[in-house]
Amino acid sequence: MNVRSDRSRILGFVCILALGCSLAVVGSPASTANASNCSTTTGAASCTITANLTVSAGTLSLISSPSLYWGMVVTGYDQWASGSGSALTGCGALGSLTHCSSGTAPLLEVLDATGSASGWSISEYLSASSLPSGSVLTFNGAGSSTYGWSQVSPISTNPFAGTTPANSCDFGSTCTTATPASTCSHVALGYSTCPTSPVTLGGSGPTAQVNLYSAASATGLGAVCFATGTATATSCASTTAAAFYNLGVKGSTATGTYTATINMAVNSGP
């Protein structure tokens, strides 16, 4: 055995490790430096792919329950209640109040798919209204705890505290929730100030609309539910509605069926 020769090889290897070494691995991947674009006709050991995304503007739209329902039994007292999104049944007097069954929360949702971050404004005007004389219809962020149940309060005293409606993201939408704007103007629609809750519904014709809610710029993007909680499916499923249509009716109101058309609109910009 050549001990000296083996020892020299060992020392030489130690010396290389002390100075630092570089190992070339046979079969290592080819360098990608200065690689050209990939081709569908010519092969290459390395090439690059350019990724492209185009995001196009969609529309600004409103989703809402198509009808609202109230049921009042004359008790001699002025009564207030929140509109139900479904027909009421089993309405009866309970002392000075009215209790109905099967009431549900109405849906209100804005879909801002414009990508403009311009904000938006919800407005309305009434037409073909035959609501009782002296009655009051408002939009608010507070209302009846149970749809179809009324409470007694003079027609001149709204029993529901003025509250700006809350909002949250619909299921499947990483939205930017709406923040109430501090500056609002849609002169062509009939208003130039921001709303203060509760808002009395009114106006007669498209150029006399009432501002219900204005979202500041850079807010309200995506699918925005006027509700609290977490949606478990689209159309704000499993959330708690945070926008109420409250109707006050005088105790002297004659029996009958009354109707009105609430014309809703959403426009870009607060």
C-alpha positions in Angstrom: 0.0 0.0 0.0 1.3 3.5 -0.9 0.6 5.3 2.3 2.3 8.5 1.2 0.3 8.7 -2.0 -3.0 8.2 -0.2 -2.1 10.7 2.5 -1.2 13.3 -0.1 -4.6 12.8 -1.8 -6.3 13.3 1.6 -4.4 16.4 2.4 -5.0 17.8 -1.0 -8.7 17.3 -0.6 -8.7 19.0 2.8 -6.8 21.9 1.3 -9.4 22.3 -1.4 -12.2 22.3 1.2 -10.4 24.9 3.2 -10.1 27.2 0.2 -13.7 26.5 -1.0 -14.6 24.2 -3.8 -17.1 24.1 -6.7 -18.6 20.8 -7.9 -19.9 20.4 -11.4 -22.8 18.0 -11.5 -23.2 16.0 -14.6 -26.8 16.4 -16.0 -27.7 19.6 -14.1 -30.5 21.8 -15.6 -29.4 24.2 -18.4 -29.0 27.8 -17.5 -32.1 30.0 -18.0 -30.0 33.2 -18.4 -31.0 35.1 -21.5 -33.5 32.5 -22.5 -35.7 33.4 -25.5 -39.4 33.2 -25.7 -40.9 29.7 -26.0 -42.1 28.7 -29.5 -44.8 26.4 -30.7 -42.6 25.3 -33.6 -39.0 25.3 -32.4 -37.7 23.4 -29.4 -35.3 24.9 -26.9 -33.5 23.7 -23.8 -34.9 26.7 -21.9 -37.4 29.5 -22.8 -39.8 32.0 -21.2 -43.6 32.3 -21.2 -45.2 35.7 -20.9 -48.3 35.8 -18.7 -51.1 38.3 -19.7 -54.3 39.3 -17.9 -57.0 41.7 -19.2 -59.6 42.9 -16.8 -62.6 44.5 -18.6 -65.2 46.8 -17.0 -68.6 45.3 -16.1 -71.7 47.1 -15.0 -73.2 48.8 -11.9 -76.5 47.2 -10.9 -78.9 46.7 -8.0 -80.5 43.6 -6.7 -83.7 43.9 -4.6 -86.8 42.1 -3.4 -89.5 42.9 -6.0 -92.2 43.6 -3.5 -92.7 44.8 0.1 -95.5 43.9 2.4 -97.1 45.4 5.5 -100.1 44.2 7.4 -101.9 46.5 9.9 -105.0 45.7 12.0 -106.8 48.9 13.1 -106.5 49.2 16.9 -107.1 53.0 17.2 -103.4 53.7 17.7 -100.8 54.9 15.3 -98.5 51.9 14.3 -95.1 51.5 12.7 -93.6 48.4 11.1 -90.9 47.3 8.7 -91.7 46.0 5.3 -91.4 42.2 4.7 -89.8 40.8 1.6 -92.5 38.1 1.4 -96.3 38.1 1.8 -97.6 38.3 5.4 -100.2 35.9 6.8 -102.0 35.5 10.1 -102.2 39.2 10.9 -104.2 40.0 14.0 -104.4 42.6 16.8 -102.6 42.0 20.0 -103.8 44.8 22.2 -102.7 48.0 20.5 -100.3 46.2 18.2 -100.4 44.0 15.1 -98.7 40.6 14.9 -98.3 38.8 11.6 -96.6 35.6 10.8 -94.2 34.4 8.0 -92.5 37.8 7.5 -89.0 37.8 6.0 -86.2 40.4 5.5 -86.1 42.1 2.1 -83.0 41.9 0.0 -80.9 44.9 -1.1 -77.5 44.5 -2.8 -75.3 46.5 -5.0 -73.1 44.9 -7.6 -70.3 47.3 -8.6 -68.4 45.4 -11.3 -67.2 48.6 -13.1 -63.7 48.5 -11.7 -63.7 52.3 -11.6 -63.7 52.8 -7.8 -66.0 55.8 -8.4 -68.4 55.1 -5.7 -72.2 55.0 -6.2 -75.5 56.3 -5.0 -78.8 54.5 -4.4 -81.9 56.7 -5.0 -85.6 56.3 -5.4 -88.8 58.1 -6.2 -92.5 57.1 -5.7 -95.1 56.8 -8.4 -98.7 55.5 -8.5 -98.9 55.9 -4.7 -102.1 55.4 -2.9 -100.7 55.1 0.6 -103.0 56.4 3.3 -103.1 60.1 3.9 -100.6 61.2 6.6 -98.7 57.9 6.5 -94.8 58.0 6.5 -92.5 55.7 4.6 -88.8 55.7 5.4 -85.5 54.0 4.6 -83.3 53.3 7.6 -80.6 51.1 9.1 -82.9 50.2 12.0 -86.4 48.7 12.1 -88.7 46.0 13.5 -87.0 43.2 15.3 -89.6 40.8 13.9 -91.0 41.4 10.4 -94.8 41.7 10.5 -94.9 43.0 14.0 -95.8 46.6 14.6 -95.2 49.0 17.5 -97.2 51.9 18.7 -95.8 55.4 18.2 -97.4 58.7 17.1 -97.1 59.2 13.4 -95.0 62.3 14.1 -92.5 60.3 16.2 -90.5 57.7 14.3 -89.7 54.9 16.8 -86.7 53.7 14.9 -83.4 55.4 15.7 -81.7 57.0 12.7 -79.0 54.6 11.7 -76.9 54.4 8.6 -77.4 51.0 7.0 -74.5 48.6 7.5 -73.1 46.4 4.7 -71.0 43.3 4.1 -69.6 41.3 1.2 -71.7 38.7 -0.5 -70.6 35.1 -0.7 -67.9 34.6 -3.4 -67.0 38.3 -3.5 -63.9 39.7 -1.9 -65.5 43.1 -1.9 -64.5 46.5 -0.6 -67.4 47.4 1.7 -69.1 50.7 1.3 -68.3 53.7 3.4 -70.9 56.6 3.5 -69.7 59.5 1.3 -69.3 62.9 2.9 -69.9 64.8 -0.4 -72.8 63.8 -2.7 -74.3 65.3 -5.8 -76.6 64.0 -8.5 -78.2 67.3 -9.5 -79.8 65.8 -12.6 -81.6 63.3 -10.4 -82.8 66.0 -8.0 -80.3 65.9 -5.0 -77.0 67.4 -4.2 -76.5 66.4 -0.5 -75.7 63.2 1.3 -78.6 61.4 3.0 -79.3 61.4 6.7 -81.0 58.4 8.1 -83.9 57.8 8.3 -84.7 59.0 4.8 -88.3 59.7 4.0 -89.1 58.1 0.7 -90.7 60.4 -1.8 -90.0 62.3 -4.9 -92.3 62.3 -7.9 -90.6 61.5 -11.2 -87.0 60.6 -12.2 -85.7 64.1 -11.7 -87.0 64.4 -8.1 -85.3 61.3 -6.6 -84.3 60.9 -3.0 -80.8 59.8 -2.0 -81.0 56.7 0.2 -77.3 55.8 0.4 -74.1 57.1 -1.2 -70.8 55.1 -1.2 -67.6 57.1 -1.2 -65.1 56.7 -4.0 -62.8 53.6 -3.7 -65.5 51.8 -1.6 -68.4 49.6 -2.4 -66.6 47.6 -5.0 -67.8 44.1 -5.7 -71.0 42.5 -4.5 -72.1 44.5 -1.4 -75.0 43.3 0.8 -76.9 45.7 2.9 -76.6 43.3 5.8 -74.4 42.1 8.6 -72.8 38.7 9.2 -71.2 36.3 6.7 -73.0 35.2 3.6 -73.0 31.4 3.1 -74.3 31.6 -0.4 -75.0 34.2 -3.1 -77.9 36.7 -2.6 -76.6 37.4 0.9 -77.8 34.1 2.3 -77.7 33.7 6.1 -76.9 37.4 6.7 -79.0 39.8 8.8 -80.6 42.5 6.8 -79.5 46.0 7.8 -81.7 48.1 5.5 -85.4 48.6 6.5 -88.4 50.2 4.8 -90.5 51.5 7.8 -94.1 52.5 7.4 -96.0 54.5 9.9 -99.9 54.5 9.7 -102.4 56.6 11.6 -104.8 55.0 14.0 -107.6 56.7 12.0 -106.7 55.0 8.7 -109.7 53.5 6.9 -109.5 49.8 6.0 -108.5 48.9 2.5 -105.7 47.9 0.3 -103.1 50.5 -0.5 -100.2 50.4 -3.0 -97.2 52.4 -4.2 -94.4 51.9 -6.7 -90.9 52.5 -5.4 -88.7 53.2 -8.3 -85.1 52.3 -7.3 -81.9 53.2 -9.1 -78.1 53.0 -8.6 -75.8 55.5 -10.3 -72.1 55.9 -10.5 -70.5 58.4 -8.1 -71.7 59.5 -4.7 
